[in-house]
Amino acid sequence: MRIRIDQAEKAGYYITCLTEAIGWYYRAVYQGHTLKRTDQGWLLIVRVTMGGYKKVAFVAGVSIWDCFIQLGHGVRNQTLRFKDDLY
């Protein structure tokens, strides 16, 4: 029997295994995240350490849930763009 999983469930699986997924797909150590409300919705700032350097990635969404769905997709598809953390 094949079980069908919808988009929200898939995102949920990635969120619950976020530290492992980031480590696996990016060879980085998850350090934490911050959520900020913006005029357009929400901004999720993900902090990692890559090769001894602090990096951040930004994920925007219309809702908090949308941010985490985008994060799950970004991690799985390796489309997150990490930049040097200036702070």
Order of alpha helices (4+ residues) and beta strands (2+ residues): alpha-alpha-beta-beta-beta-alpha-beta
